Amino acid sequence: MFSLSNAVDYYWPTPNGQKVAIFLEESERFMRL
């Protein structure tokens, strides 16, 4: 099964100093499987 904890390992730093977890696109791919 697809685990969000694995996907959240990838973060994108924002100008605000915050880190956004990039997993939406990956989750969509797994859902299509």
PyMOL Python script that loads the backbone (N, CA, C, O; Angstrom):
from pymol import cmd

cmd.read_pdbstr("""\
ATOM      1  N   MET A   1       0.840  -1.204   0.000  1.00  0.00           N
ATOM      2  CA  MET A   1       0.000   0.000   0.000  1.00  0.00           C
ATOM      3  C   MET A   1       0.874   1.253   0.000  1.00  0.00           C
ATOM      4  O   MET A   1       2.038   1.225   0.402  1.00  0.00           O
ATOM      5  N   PHE A   2       0.286   2.338  -0.457  1.00  0.00           N
ATOM      6  CA  PHE A   2       0.998   3.615  -0.509  1.00  0.00           C
ATOM      7  C   PHE A   2       1.003   4.257   0.873  1.00  0.00           C
ATOM      8  O   PHE A   2      -0.046   4.418   1.497  1.00  0.00           O
ATOM      9  N   SER A   3       2.177   4.618   1.336  1.00  0.00           N
ATOM     10  CA  SER A   3       2.301   5.220   2.663  1.00  0.00           C
ATOM     11  C   SER A   3       2.655   6.698   2.558  1.00  0.00           C
ATOM     12  O   SER A   3       3.629   7.063   1.900  1.00  0.00           O
ATOM     13  N   LEU A   4       1.869   7.543   3.204  1.00  0.00           N
ATOM     14  CA  LEU A   4       2.134   8.985   3.160  1.00  0.00           C
ATOM     15  C   LEU A   4       3.453   9.312   3.852  1.00  0.00           C
ATOM     16  O   LEU A   4       4.147  10.254   3.468  1.00  0.00           O
ATOM     17  N   SER A   5       3.794   8.528   4.874  1.00  0.00           N
ATOM     18  CA  SER A   5       5.030   8.795   5.612  1.00  0.00           C
ATOM     19  C   SER A   5       6.233   8.677   4.693  1.00  0.00           C
ATOM     20  O   SER A   5       7.236   9.364   4.888  1.00  0.00           O
ATOM     21  N   ASN A   6       6.140   7.807   3.688  1.00  0.00           N
ATOM     22  CA  ASN A   6       7.246   7.646   2.745  1.00  0.00           C
ATOM     23  C   ASN A   6       7.300   8.828   1.784  1.00  0.00           C
ATOM     24  O   ASN A   6       8.382   9.281   1.409  1.00  0.00           O
ATOM     25  N   ALA A   7       6.144   9.318   1.392  1.00  0.00           N
ATOM     26  CA  ALA A   7       6.086  10.403   0.416  1.00  0.00           C
ATOM     27  C   ALA A   7       6.509  11.728   1.045  1.00  0.00           C
ATOM     28  O   ALA A   7       7.122  12.566   0.383  1.00  0.00           O
ATOM     29  N   VAL A   8       6.188  11.911   2.300  1.00  0.00           N
ATOM     30  CA  VAL A   8       6.476  13.173   2.982  1.00  0.00           C
ATOM     31  C   VAL A   8       7.976  13.366   3.203  1.00  0.00           C
ATOM     32  O   VAL A   8       8.407  14.404   3.705  1.00  0.00           O
ATOM     33  N   ASP A   9       8.768  12.355   2.825  1.00  0.00           N
ATOM     34  CA  ASP A   9      10.223  12.492   2.954  1.00  0.00           C
ATOM     35  C   ASP A   9      10.741  13.580   2.024  1.00  0.00           C
ATOM     36  O   ASP A   9      11.860  14.065   2.191  1.00  0.00           O
ATOM     37  N   TYR A  10       9.935  13.960   1.051  1.00  0.00           N
ATOM     38  CA  TYR A  10      10.360  14.987   0.098  1.00  0.00           C
ATOM     39  C   TYR A  10       9.713  16.323   0.453  1.00  0.00           C
ATOM     40  O   TYR A  10       8.489  16.451   0.406  1.00  0.00           O
ATOM     41  N   TYR A  11      10.515  17.301   0.802  1.00  0.00           N
ATOM     42  CA  TYR A  11       9.991  18.612   1.182  1.00  0.00           C
ATOM     43  C   TYR A  11      10.479  19.697   0.230  1.00  0.00           C
ATOM     44  O   TYR A  11      11.597  19.636  -0.281  1.00  0.00           O
ATOM     45  N   TRP A  12       9.635  20.680   0.005  1.00  0.00           N
ATOM     46  CA  TRP A  12      10.021  21.803  -0.844  1.00  0.00           C
ATOM     47  C   TRP A  12      10.077  23.067   0.006  1.00  0.00           C
ATOM     48  O   TRP A  12       9.044  23.510   0.509  1.00  0.00           O
ATOM     49  N   PRO A  13      11.266  23.663   0.179  1.00  0.00           N
ATOM     50  CA  PRO A  13      11.425  24.876   0.982  1.00  0.00           C
ATOM     51  C   PRO A  13      10.754  26.084   0.320  1.00  0.00           C
ATOM     52  O   PRO A  13      10.944  26.320  -0.873  1.00  0.00           O
ATOM     53  N   THR A  14       9.992  26.830   1.069  1.00  0.00           N
ATOM     54  CA  THR A  14       9.308  28.003   0.530  1.00  0.00           C
ATOM     55  C   THR A  14      10.007  29.276   0.998  1.00  0.00           C
ATOM     56  O   THR A  14      10.713  29.251   2.006  1.00  0.00           O
ATOM     57  N   PRO A  15       9.825  30.387   0.285  1.00  0.00           N
ATOM     58  CA  PRO A  15      10.423  31.678   0.653  1.00  0.00           C
ATOM     59  C   PRO A  15      10.045  32.107   2.072  1.00  0.00           C
ATOM     60  O   PRO A  15      10.768  32.880   2.701  1.00  0.00           O
ATOM     61  N   ASN A  16       8.919  31.610   2.572  1.00  0.00           N
ATOM     62  CA  ASN A  16       8.466  31.977   3.912  1.00  0.00           C
ATOM     63  C   ASN A  16       9.266  31.263   4.993  1.00  0.00           C
ATOM     64  O   ASN A  16       9.123  31.558   6.179  1.00  0.00           O
ATOM     65  N   GLY A  17      10.116  30.316   4.575  1.00  0.00           N
ATOM     66  CA  GLY A  17      10.906  29.574   5.546  1.00  0.00           C
ATOM     67  C   GLY A  17      10.234  28.270   5.944  1.00  0.00           C
ATOM     68  O   GLY A  17      10.779  27.476   6.711  1.00  0.00           O
ATOM     69  N   GLN A  18       9.032  28.068   5.401  1.00  0.00           N
ATOM     70  CA  GLN A  18       8.318  26.836   5.714  1.00  0.00           C
ATOM     71  C   GLN A  18       8.662  25.751   4.701  1.00  0.00           C
ATOM     72  O   GLN A  18       9.129  26.039   3.599  1.00  0.00           O
ATOM     73  N   LYS A  19       8.426  24.505   5.085  1.00  0.00           N
ATOM     74  CA  LYS A  19       8.664  23.395   4.160  1.00  0.00           C
ATOM     75  C   LYS A  19       7.343  22.722   3.819  1.00  0.00           C
ATOM     76  O   LYS A  19       6.598  22.302   4.705  1.00  0.00           O
ATOM     77  N   VAL A  20       7.063  22.624   2.529  1.00  0.00           N
ATOM     78  CA  VAL A  20       5.808  22.003   2.100  1.00  0.00           C
ATOM     79  C   VAL A  20       6.067  20.559   1.693  1.00  0.00           C
ATOM     80  O   VAL A  20       6.956  20.284   0.887  1.00  0.00           O
ATOM     81  N   ALA A  21       5.299  19.652   2.245  1.00  0.00           N
ATOM     82  CA  ALA A  21       5.458  18.237   1.904  1.00  0.00           C
ATOM     83  C   ALA A  21       4.858  17.977   0.531  1.00  0.00           C
ATOM     84  O   ALA A  21       3.669  18.203   0.303  1.00  0.00           O
ATOM     85  N   ILE A  22       5.702  17.497  -0.383  1.00  0.00           N
ATOM     86  CA  ILE A  22       5.231  17.225  -1.734  1.00  0.00           C
ATOM     87  C   ILE A  22       4.845  15.757  -1.847  1.00  0.00           C
ATOM     88  O   ILE A  22       5.712  14.888  -1.939  1.00  0.00           O
ATOM     89  N   PHE A  23       3.546  15.482  -1.841  1.00  0.00           N
ATOM     90  CA  PHE A  23       3.099  14.101  -1.988  1.00  0.00           C
ATOM     91  C   PHE A  23       1.775  14.002  -2.735  1.00  0.00           C
ATOM     92  O   PHE A  23       1.283  12.905  -3.003  1.00  0.00           O
ATOM     93  N   LEU A  24       1.192  15.176  -3.076  1.00  0.00           N
ATOM     94  CA  LEU A  24      -0.097  15.162  -3.761  1.00  0.00           C
ATOM     95  C   LEU A  24       0.007  14.500  -5.128  1.00  0.00           C
ATOM     96  O   LEU A  24      -0.807  13.641  -5.466  1.00  0.00           O
ATOM     97  N   GLU A  25       1.004  14.894  -5.915  1.00  0.00           N
ATOM     98  CA  GLU A  25       1.152  14.343  -7.260  1.00  0.00           C
ATOM     99  C   GLU A  25       1.441  12.844  -7.196  1.00  0.00           C
ATOM    100  O   GLU A  25       0.882  12.062  -7.965  1.00  0.00           O
ATOM    101  N   GLU A  26       2.315  12.455  -6.277  1.00  0.00           N
ATOM    102  CA  GLU A  26       2.659  11.041  -6.139  1.00  0.00           C
ATOM    103  C   GLU A  26       1.444  10.230  -5.706  1.00  0.00           C
ATOM    104  O   GLU A  26       1.215   9.133  -6.216  1.00  0.00           O
ATOM    105  N   SER A  27       0.661  10.767  -4.761  1.00  0.00           N
ATOM    106  CA  SER A  27      -0.511  10.051  -4.267  1.00  0.00           C
ATOM    107  C   SER A  27      -1.522   9.849  -5.389  1.00  0.00           C
ATOM    108  O   SER A  27      -2.178   8.810  -5.464  1.00  0.00           O
ATOM    109  N   GLU A  28      -1.645  10.851  -6.262  1.00  0.00           N
ATOM    110  CA  GLU A  28      -2.576  10.732  -7.383  1.00  0.00           C
ATOM    111  C   GLU A  28      -2.140   9.606  -8.313  1.00  0.00           C
ATOM    112  O   GLU A  28      -2.971   8.868  -8.843  1.00  0.00           O
ATOM    113  N   ARG A  29      -0.824   9.482  -8.507  1.00  0.00           N
ATOM    114  CA  ARG A  29      -0.305   8.429  -9.374  1.00  0.00           C
ATOM    115  C   ARG A  29      -0.640   7.060  -8.799  1.00  0.00           C
ATOM    116  O   ARG A  29      -1.050   6.156  -9.526  1.00  0.00           O
ATOM    117  N   PHE A  30      -0.462   6.911  -7.477  1.00  0.00           N
ATOM    118  CA  PHE A  30      -0.742   5.627  -6.837  1.00  0.00           C
ATOM    119  C   PHE A  30      -2.234   5.317  -6.872  1.00  0.00           C
ATOM    120  O   PHE A  30      -2.630   4.159  -6.998  1.00  0.00           O
ATOM    121  N   MET A  31      -3.053   6.350  -6.762  1.00  0.00           N
ATOM    122  CA  MET A  31      -4.502   6.142  -6.790  1.00  0.00           C
ATOM    123  C   MET A  31      -4.938   5.625  -8.159  1.00  0.00           C
ATOM    124  O   MET A  31      -5.886   4.848  -8.266  1.00  0.00           O
ATOM    125  N   ARG A  32      -4.240   6.063  -9.197  1.00  0.00           N
ATOM    126  CA  ARG A  32      -4.595   5.641 -10.553  1.00  0.00           C
ATOM    127  C   ARG A  32      -4.189   4.195 -10.811  1.00  0.00           C
ATOM    128  O   ARG A  32      -4.707   3.542 -11.717  1.00  0.00           O
ATOM    129  N   LEU A  33      -3.235   3.698  -9.983  1.00  0.00           N
ATOM    130  CA  LEU A  33      -2.836   2.295 -10.115  1.00  0.00           C
ATOM    131  C   LEU A  33      -3.961   1.443  -9.572  1.00  0.00           C
ATOM    132  O   LEU A  33      -3.863   0.216  -9.573  1.00  0.00           O
TER     133      LEU A  33
END
""", "prot")
cmd.dss("prot")
cmd.show_as("cartoon", "prot")
cmd.util.cbc("prot")
cmd.orient("prot")
